[in-house]
Structures are given as C-alpha cells and as structure tokens.
C-alpha cells in the first residue's frame, strides 16, 4: 500500500511547490462590487496606478445581481468555485472584499451579517483563513468621493451626495472613469474624514453617513509595502 501511495504523495508535493512558486509575493485580493462601472473603474484605476497585477487584485461586478446580499454571495461563490472563463482558480485569494451601498436595499443588513459570518471561516489554497471585508457605504459609494472635499456628518440622501459632488467634480457621471486621478491628491483628507465617521457610527447604523472605502483603498495603495 505504501508503494502505491508514493506517486500520489510526490505529485501532491510537486503541486504544492508549483503553487508556492506561482503565488504572488504579496496579498491576493478578490473585490466584488455592486456597481458595474463606478466602483470597478475606480478600483481598477488604483490597481493600474500602483502597478498591481491582476493576479493580486481582481475586481469584478456581481454576476448574481446588485442586491448587497447577492454581492456577498457572489464573492463567496467565486472564491470557492473559481471561474475558468475569468482565469480565477478556486480558493486563490488571501482576502475577500464586497463593495456595496446602503441606498434603499432591503438586503443590506443581511449582507453585513453574511460577510461577518464568513470572515475568517474560508480557507485558501495555502490552508490559511481568509478575511471577508464588507466595504459598505451609506448612502452610496459617492460619499467616499465627496469626503475628499468636505466632511459629512448629517444624514444625506444619495441624490444630494451626487449634487454636492458635482460642485467639485462638474459633470460627474457614474459610468465614466478618471475619478481616482481627479481625487487622489486629496486622499489623506478623505481617509481622515472616513475614519472620523467610522469612529462616530458604523455600517450597521444604515442611516448616518459612513463608508468603509478608506480601509480598502489604504490596503491597496500599501499592498506592496
């Protein structure tokens, strides 16, 4: 029986060495977004600016739908099963991030709860526990962009966020890119303001302005550190 098992053991050892050789030298992050354009474009621009390989940072829109719960479920599914058409191998990431808005979504709190339940419970191809982060924004992703220019304390509707953002980024369009380049010089202000909001409230509140984008952006720009 021992002799019969040796070839299998040698193959497994070779496969492990091959995975270790191919593994990116820094954290591999899978990011799944509710939006089809604004969030993926913004994150992709950061990836390009910091020359982060797609092997390290994969950013996609949810293929299951735009409800927050569906965004979290797709991130979980994509991690566990992979997607050959997207060259994504199963369990090939060190961190999962679901990016979604509060807006008027009925499943918002369900999504937060599911992300928390999955946090640290999944194992990657190195048999390591994988953090699952919900980068939620209340009311919407554009609050993160607005925080580059002003503080946000009082509850605000997404339409007012858009209107105020256009004072600083005239003609703002969710379907267009270039907003990382247009705002990155004021990134420190946005991070400080987002941290202040996080200290005052949380994603679970669902009413007070909040965004977890500062954590995600900080992680990406320091990924190679």
C-alpha positions as CSV (number, residue, x, y, z in Angstrom):
1,X,0.0,0.0,0.0
2,X,2.9,2.4,0.8
3,X,4.4,2.0,-2.6
4,X,1.1,2.7,-4.3
5,X,0.7,5.9,-2.4
6,X,4.2,7.3,-3.1
7,X,3.5,8.6,-6.6
8,X,0.4,10.4,-5.3
9,X,2.4,11.9,-2.5
10,X,5.1,13.0,-4.9
11,X,2.6,14.6,-7.2
12,X,0.9,16.4,-4.3
13,X,4.3,17.7,-3.2
14,X,5.1,18.9,-6.8
15,X,1.7,20.6,-7.0
16,X,2.4,22.4,-3.7
17,X,5.8,23.6,-4.8
18,X,4.3,24.8,-8.1
19,X,1.6,26.8,-6.3
20,X,4.2,28.3,-4.0
21,X,6.4,29.3,-6.9
22,X,3.5,30.8,-8.8
23,X,2.0,32.6,-5.8
24,X,2.1,36.4,-6.0
25,X,4.7,37.9,-3.5
26,X,2.0,40.0,-1.7
27,X,-1.6,39.6,-0.7
28,X,-4.1,38.4,-3.3
29,X,-7.4,40.3,-3.0
30,X,-10.7,39.5,-4.7
31,X,-13.1,42.5,-4.8
32,X,-16.7,42.1,-5.9
33,X,-18.7,45.3,-6.5
34,X,-22.4,46.1,-6.6
35,X,-21.9,48.6,-9.3
36,X,-21.0,47.7,-12.9
37,X,-19.0,50.9,-13.6
38,X,-18.2,53.5,-10.9
39,X,-16.6,51.2,-8.2
40,X,-14.8,48.8,-10.6
41,X,-13.5,51.6,-12.7
42,X,-12.2,53.5,-9.6
43,X,-10.5,50.4,-8.1
44,X,-9.1,49.4,-11.4
45,X,-7.5,52.8,-11.8
46,X,-5.8,52.4,-8.4
47,X,-4.6,49.0,-9.5
48,X,-3.1,50.5,-12.6
49,X,-1.6,53.5,-10.9
50,X,0.2,51.3,-8.3
51,X,1.1,48.6,-10.9
52,X,-0.7,45.9,-9.0
53,X,-1.0,42.7,-11.1
54,X,-4.4,41.2,-11.7
55,X,-3.1,38.1,-10.1
56,X,-3.0,40.1,-6.9
57,X,-6.1,42.3,-7.3
58,X,-9.2,41.0,-9.1
59,X,-12.1,43.4,-9.3
60,X,-15.4,42.3,-10.8
61,X,-19.1,43.2,-10.7
62,X,-21.5,40.8,-9.1
63,X,-22.9,38.3,-11.6
64,X,-25.7,37.3,-9.2
65,X,-27.3,40.7,-9.0
66,X,-26.9,44.1,-7.4
67,X,-28.6,43.5,-4.1
68,X,-25.9,43.7,-1.3
69,X,-26.7,40.1,-0.2
70,X,-26.0,38.9,-3.8
71,X,-22.7,40.8,-3.9
72,X,-21.5,38.9,-0.8
73,X,-22.9,35.6,-2.1
74,X,-21.1,36.0,-5.4
75,X,-17.8,36.8,-3.7
76,X,-18.2,33.7,-1.6
77,X,-19.1,31.6,-4.7
78,X,-16.3,32.9,-6.9
79,X,-13.8,32.3,-4.2
80,X,-14.9,28.7,-3.5
81,X,-15.5,27.6,-7.1
82,X,-13.4,30.0,-9.2
83,X,-14.3,30.8,-12.8
84,X,-12.3,29.4,-15.6
85,X,-13.6,31.9,-18.1
86,X,-12.1,34.7,-15.9
87,X,-8.9,32.7,-15.2
88,X,-9.8,32.6,-11.5
89,X,-8.8,29.5,-9.6
90,X,-10.7,28.2,-6.6
91,X,-9.5,29.5,-3.2
92,X,-6.7,31.5,-4.8
93,X,-7.1,34.7,-2.7
94,X,-5.9,35.9,0.7
95,X,-8.7,38.5,1.3
96,X,-12.3,39.0,0.0
97,X,-14.0,42.3,-0.2
98,X,-17.6,43.0,-1.1
99,X,-18.3,46.6,-2.1
100,X,-21.9,47.7,-1.8
101,X,-24.2,50.7,-0.9
102,X,-26.9,51.1,1.7
103,X,-29.2,53.0,-0.7
104,X,-32.7,51.5,-0.2
105,X,-31.6,47.9,-0.4
106,X,-33.7,45.5,1.6
107,X,-30.9,43.0,2.0
108,X,-28.2,45.5,3.2
109,X,-28.2,44.2,6.8
110,X,-28.3,40.6,5.6
111,X,-25.2,41.3,3.5
112,X,-23.3,42.7,6.5
113,X,-24.3,39.7,8.7
114,X,-23.3,37.2,6.0
115,X,-19.9,38.9,5.4
116,X,-19.2,38.8,9.2
117,X,-20.3,35.2,9.3
118,X,-17.8,34.3,6.5
119,X,-15.0,36.4,7.9
120,X,-12.1,34.1,8.7
121,X,-14.1,30.9,8.0
122,X,-13.0,30.3,4.4
123,X,-9.6,28.7,3.7
124,X,-7.4,29.5,0.7
125,X,-5.1,27.3,-1.3
126,X,-2.4,27.7,1.3
127,X,-4.8,26.5,4.0
128,X,-4.9,30.0,5.6
129,X,-8.0,31.6,7.0
130,X,-9.3,34.3,4.6
131,X,-10.7,37.7,5.9
132,X,-14.0,38.7,4.4
133,X,-14.5,42.5,4.4
134,X,-17.7,44.4,3.7
135,X,-16.7,47.8,2.2
136,X,-20.2,49.3,2.6
137,X,-21.1,52.9,2.1
138,X,-24.1,54.8,3.5
139,X,-25.9,56.1,1.5
140,X,-23.7,55.3,-1.5
141,X,-20.1,54.9,-2.9
142,X,-20.1,58.6,-4.0
143,X,-19.9,59.6,-0.3
144,X,-16.3,58.4,-0.4
145,X,-15.5,60.7,-3.3
146,X,-17.3,63.6,-1.6
147,X,-15.2,63.1,1.6
148,X,-12.2,64.2,-0.4
149,X,-13.7,67.7,-0.5
150,X,-15.8,68.1,2.6
151,X,-16.8,66.4,5.8
152,X,-20.2,64.6,6.0
153,X,-21.9,64.4,9.4
154,X,-25.7,64.7,8.9
155,X,-27.8,62.0,7.2
156,X,-27.8,62.7,3.5
157,X,-29.8,61.2,0.5
158,X,-27.8,59.8,-2.4
159,X,-29.2,62.4,-4.7
160,X,-27.8,65.2,-2.5
161,X,-24.5,63.4,-2.5
162,X,-24.4,63.5,-6.3
163,X,-25.4,67.2,-6.3
164,X,-22.7,68.2,-3.9
165,X,-20.1,66.0,-5.6
166,X,-20.8,67.8,-8.9
167,X,-19.7,71.1,-7.2
168,X,-16.2,69.7,-7.1
169,X,-16.3,67.3,-10.0
170,X,-18.5,69.0,-12.6
171,X,-20.3,66.6,-14.8
172,X,-19.8,63.7,-12.5
173,X,-21.0,60.5,-14.3
174,X,-21.1,57.1,-12.6
175,X,-20.3,55.5,-16.0
176,X,-17.1,57.4,-16.6
177,X,-13.6,56.8,-15.3
178,X,-10.9,59.1,-14.2
179,X,-12.1,59.8,-10.7
180,X,-9.2,58.2,-8.9
181,X,-6.9,60.6,-10.8
182,X,-9.2,63.5,-10.1
183,X,-9.3,62.9,-6.3
184,X,-6.1,61.2,-5.3
185,X,-4.3,64.4,-4.3
186,X,-6.9,64.8,-1.6
187,X,-6.8,61.2,-0.4
188,X,-5.4,62.0,3.0
189,X,-8.4,64.3,3.7
190,X,-10.9,61.5,2.6
191,X,-9.2,58.9,4.8
192,X,-9.2,61.1,7.9
193,X,-12.9,62.1,7.4
194,X,-13.9,58.4,6.7
195,X,-12.1,57.4,9.9
196,X,-13.9,60.1,11.8
197,X,-17.2,58.8,10.5
198,X,-16.2,55.2,11.4
199,X,-15.4,56.3,15.0
200,X,-18.8,58.0,15.2
201,X,-21.0,55.4,13.6
202,X,-20.8,52.1,11.8
203,X,-22.1,50.3,8.7
204,X,-24.8,48.7,10.8
205,X,-26.4,52.1,11.6
206,X,-27.6,52.4,8.0
207,X,-28.6,56.0,8.3
208,X,-25.6,58.1,9.4
209,X,-23.0,58.8,6.6
210,X,-20.4,56.0,6.6
211,X,-18.0,54.4,4.2
212,X,-15.5,51.5,4.5
213,X,-13.8,52.5,1.3
214,X,-10.9,54.1,3.2
215,X,-9.9,50.7,4.6
216,X,-9.9,49.1,1.1
217,X,-8.1,52.0,-0.6
218,X,-5.4,52.2,2.1
219,X,-4.9,48.4,1.8
220,X,-4.5,48.6,-2.0
221,X,-2.1,51.5,-2.1
222,X,0.1,49.8,0.6
223,X,-0.2,46.3,-0.8
224,X,3.4,46.2,-1.9
225,X,4.8,47.7,1.3
